[in-house]
């Protein structure tokens, strides 16, 4: 099973680039997770086409979208318990630890964003992933895949996404 994890897209609507990214990287995943700061309701509506899409509100989401989304979401995938939150605060040092502590025990995978910095670390029994930022403008766009093996083992794959629509390919 493959979980595509994205965050901090900071877009109000799906651009042609985001549509190409979705088709190439996100649509083929078994589960799609957005860790907040989608920003706009039109982008959220676009991602809802994925049959197993989970999302949380971020600190930059427009008001209407913030009302639709929860701050934290939990679900199961491949027999594992997954938690999703955006993250918070100005002090981004150690945020993965703070987010994992907020969820508490019983999670196998915790996904968060906010820092725009990719991370894959262990906290107690849980793996914690931050996919970085899948933003068309700014720093290099990134996402993460978390693979769940038949034995329930988790592996991580960091993906740098090309900026040019014509060069988008699933590496």
C-alpha beads as a LAMMPS data file, in Angstrom:
LAMMPS data file: protein, C-alpha beads

171 atoms
170 bonds

1 atom types
1 bond types

-500.0 500.0 xlo xhi
-500.0 500.0 ylo yhi
-500.0 500.0 zlo zhi

Masses

1 110.0

Atoms # bond

1 1 1 0.000 0.000 0.000
2 1 1 1.247 3.474 -0.864
3 1 1 0.211 6.649 0.967
4 1 1 0.962 9.943 -0.804
5 1 1 1.554 12.673 1.777
6 1 1 1.479 16.345 0.788
7 1 1 1.299 19.632 2.660
8 1 1 1.517 23.377 2.350
9 1 1 0.290 23.686 -1.227
10 1 1 -0.784 27.288 -0.543
11 1 1 -3.087 27.466 -3.552
12 1 1 -6.700 28.519 -3.865
13 1 1 -7.433 26.461 -6.976
14 1 1 -5.718 23.680 -8.952
15 1 1 -3.335 25.085 -11.543
16 1 1 -2.405 23.078 -14.658
17 1 1 0.812 22.165 -12.823
18 1 1 -1.094 20.843 -9.789
19 1 1 -3.418 18.872 -12.074
20 1 1 -0.373 17.232 -13.704
21 1 1 1.137 16.516 -10.286
22 1 1 -2.127 14.964 -9.143
23 1 1 -2.386 12.744 -12.206
24 1 1 1.236 11.603 -12.056
25 1 1 2.020 11.370 -8.341
26 1 1 -1.159 11.461 -6.266
27 1 1 -3.937 9.703 -8.154
28 1 1 -2.066 6.343 -8.329
29 1 1 -1.624 6.255 -4.511
30 1 1 -3.939 4.093 -2.418
31 1 1 -4.393 6.936 0.075
32 1 1 -3.855 10.699 -0.308
33 1 1 -3.138 12.806 2.779
34 1 1 -2.940 16.611 2.861
35 1 1 -1.383 17.959 6.063
36 1 1 -2.902 21.432 5.864
37 1 1 -2.423 24.831 4.297
38 1 1 -4.315 23.832 1.200
39 1 1 -5.515 27.440 1.415
40 1 1 -8.550 27.378 -0.902
41 1 1 -11.800 25.484 -1.083
42 1 1 -11.463 24.940 -4.853
43 1 1 -8.213 23.007 -4.323
44 1 1 -9.849 20.937 -1.574
45 1 1 -12.741 20.142 -3.907
46 1 1 -10.250 19.069 -6.575
47 1 1 -8.492 16.649 -4.202
48 1 1 -11.822 15.160 -3.127
49 1 1 -11.824 13.195 -6.390
50 1 1 -9.342 10.788 -4.781
51 1 1 -11.293 7.840 -3.313
52 1 1 -9.296 7.829 -0.030
53 1 1 -8.476 11.469 0.665
54 1 1 -7.837 12.794 4.175
55 1 1 -7.062 16.419 4.987
56 1 1 -6.729 18.784 7.924
57 1 1 -6.942 22.548 8.272
58 1 1 -3.774 24.607 8.299
59 1 1 -3.093 28.042 9.711
60 1 1 -3.246 29.614 6.213
61 1 1 -6.540 28.105 5.005
62 1 1 -9.306 30.505 4.063
63 1 1 -12.053 30.816 6.646
64 1 1 -14.664 28.710 4.804
65 1 1 -12.216 25.850 4.328
66 1 1 -11.097 26.018 7.962
67 1 1 -14.714 25.462 8.978
68 1 1 -14.958 22.334 6.778
69 1 1 -11.758 20.660 7.958
70 1 1 -10.748 19.252 11.349
71 1 1 -7.504 20.176 13.103
72 1 1 -6.612 16.495 13.508
73 1 1 -7.746 13.357 11.677
74 1 1 -7.134 9.673 12.426
75 1 1 -7.776 6.703 10.133
76 1 1 -6.508 3.202 9.416
77 1 1 -4.589 2.085 6.348
78 1 1 -3.091 -1.327 5.782
79 1 1 -4.050 -2.269 9.328
80 1 1 -2.053 0.643 10.805
81 1 1 -3.298 3.690 12.695
82 1 1 -2.471 7.008 11.033
83 1 1 -2.787 10.501 12.504
84 1 1 -2.710 13.769 10.555
85 1 1 -2.249 17.353 11.819
86 1 1 -0.807 20.510 10.336
87 1 1 1.523 21.714 13.089
88 1 1 1.663 25.020 14.899
89 1 1 3.776 27.788 16.331
90 1 1 6.749 29.880 15.332
91 1 1 9.298 27.523 16.919
92 1 1 9.590 24.818 14.302
93 1 1 12.512 23.105 16.025
94 1 1 11.286 19.820 17.482
95 1 1 7.802 20.191 15.986
96 1 1 7.697 16.524 14.941
97 1 1 8.117 15.563 18.600
98 1 1 5.376 18.001 19.693
99 1 1 2.927 16.714 17.088
100 1 1 3.629 13.074 18.013
101 1 1 3.126 13.915 21.703
102 1 1 -0.193 15.591 20.899
103 1 1 -1.458 12.373 19.291
104 1 1 -0.174 10.180 22.101
105 1 1 0.450 6.428 21.969
106 1 1 -1.265 3.986 19.661
107 1 1 -0.252 5.480 16.316
108 1 1 1.938 3.800 13.725
109 1 1 2.303 6.822 11.427
110 1 1 1.855 10.530 12.086
111 1 1 1.807 13.020 9.206
112 1 1 2.289 16.779 9.647
113 1 1 3.375 19.873 7.730
114 1 1 3.806 23.563 8.621
115 1 1 7.621 23.700 8.472
116 1 1 7.933 23.210 4.679
117 1 1 10.889 20.942 5.494
118 1 1 10.812 17.225 4.671
119 1 1 11.360 14.944 7.652
120 1 1 11.167 11.212 8.426
121 1 1 11.829 10.324 12.025
122 1 1 10.837 7.894 14.736
123 1 1 9.012 8.940 17.895
124 1 1 8.352 6.056 20.265
125 1 1 6.472 3.413 18.268
126 1 1 5.368 5.862 15.566
127 1 1 7.044 6.984 12.385
128 1 1 6.569 10.712 11.812
129 1 1 6.619 12.218 8.307
130 1 1 6.620 15.784 7.044
131 1 1 6.483 15.865 3.228
132 1 1 7.752 19.423 2.957
133 1 1 5.794 21.828 0.763
134 1 1 4.073 20.986 -2.515
135 1 1 3.930 24.625 -3.525
136 1 1 4.316 25.617 -7.144
137 1 1 6.181 28.820 -6.254
138 1 1 8.979 29.212 -3.736
139 1 1 11.404 26.449 -2.738
140 1 1 11.587 23.143 -4.623
141 1 1 8.217 21.346 -4.323
142 1 1 8.287 18.049 -2.442
143 1 1 5.978 15.257 -1.370
144 1 1 6.434 11.936 0.393
145 1 1 5.299 8.400 -0.159
146 1 1 4.938 6.088 2.793
147 1 1 4.827 2.453 1.761
148 1 1 3.172 -0.136 3.987
149 1 1 4.607 -3.589 3.338
150 1 1 2.658 -6.846 3.645
151 1 1 4.149 -7.287 7.122
152 1 1 3.065 -3.758 8.175
153 1 1 6.593 -2.335 7.935
154 1 1 6.764 1.315 6.876
155 1 1 9.259 2.742 4.409
156 1 1 9.607 6.333 3.275
157 1 1 10.295 7.845 -0.129
158 1 1 10.994 11.569 -0.516
159 1 1 10.036 12.967 -3.925
160 1 1 11.278 16.216 -5.482
161 1 1 8.598 17.343 -7.934
162 1 1 9.660 19.108 -11.155
163 1 1 8.342 22.644 -11.696
164 1 1 7.809 22.254 -15.419
165 1 1 4.549 20.607 -16.470
166 1 1 6.254 18.886 -19.392
167 1 1 8.870 17.328 -17.100
168 1 1 6.471 15.898 -14.528
169 1 1 7.113 12.168 -14.235
170 1 1 6.722 9.612 -11.478
171 1 1 10.325 8.858 -10.623

Bonds

1 1 1 2
2 1 2 3
3 1 3 4
4 1 4 5
5 1 5 6
6 1 6 7
7 1 7 8
8 1 8 9
9 1 9 10
10 1 10 11
11 1 11 12
12 1 12 13
13 1 13 14
14 1 14 15
15 1 15 16
16 1 16 17
17 1 17 18
18 1 18 19
19 1 19 20
20 1 20 21
21 1 21 22
22 1 22 23
23 1 23 24
24 1 24 25
25 1 25 26
26 1 26 27
27 1 27 28
28 1 28 29
29 1 29 30
30 1 30 31
31 1 31 32
32 1 32 33
33 1 33 34
34 1 34 35
35 1 35 36
36 1 36 37
37 1 37 38
38 1 38 39
39 1 39 40
40 1 40 41
41 1 41 42
42 1 42 43
43 1 43 44
44 1 44 45
45 1 45 46
46 1 46 47
47 1 47 48
48 1 48 49
49 1 49 50
50 1 50 51
51 1 51 52
52 1 52 53
53 1 53 54
54 1 54 55
55 1 55 56
56 1 56 57
57 1 57 58
58 1 58 59
59 1 59 60
60 1 60 61
61 1 61 62
62 1 62 63
63 1 63 64
64 1 64 65
65 1 65 66
66 1 66 67
67 1 67 68
68 1 68 69
69 1 69 70
70 1 70 71
71 1 71 72
72 1 72 73
73 1 73 74
74 1 74 75
75 1 75 76
76 1 76 77
77 1 77 78
78 1 78 79
79 1 79 80
80 1 80 81
81 1 81 82
82 1 82 83
83 1 83 84
84 1 84 85
85 1 85 86
86 1 86 87
87 1 87 88
88 1 88 89
89 1 89 90
90 1 90 91
91 1 91 92
92 1 92 93
93 1 93 94
94 1 94 95
95 1 95 96
96 1 96 97
97 1 97 98
98 1 98 99
99 1 99 100
100 1 100 101
101 1 101 102
102 1 102 103
103 1 103 104
104 1 104 105
105 1 105 106
106 1 106 107
107 1 107 108
108 1 108 109
109 1 109 110
110 1 110 111
111 1 111 112
112 1 112 113
113 1 113 114
114 1 114 115
115 1 115 116
116 1 116 117
117 1 117 118
118 1 118 119
119 1 119 120
120 1 120 121
121 1 121 122
122 1 122 123
123 1 123 124
124 1 124 125
125 1 125 126
126 1 126 127
127 1 127 128
128 1 128 129
129 1 129 130
130 1 130 131
131 1 131 132
132 1 132 133
133 1 133 134
134 1 134 135
135 1 135 136
136 1 136 137
137 1 137 138
138 1 138 139
139 1 139 140
140 1 140 141
141 1 141 142
142 1 142 143
143 1 143 144
144 1 144 145
145 1 145 146
146 1 146 147
147 1 147 148
148 1 148 149
149 1 149 150
150 1 150 151
151 1 151 152
152 1 152 153
153 1 153 154
154 1 154 155
155 1 155 156
156 1 156 157
157 1 157 158
158 1 158 159
159 1 159 160
160 1 160 161
161 1 161 162
162 1 162 163
163 1 163 164
164 1 164 165
165 1 165 166
166 1 166 167
167 1 167 168
168 1 168 169
169 1 169 170
170 1 170 171
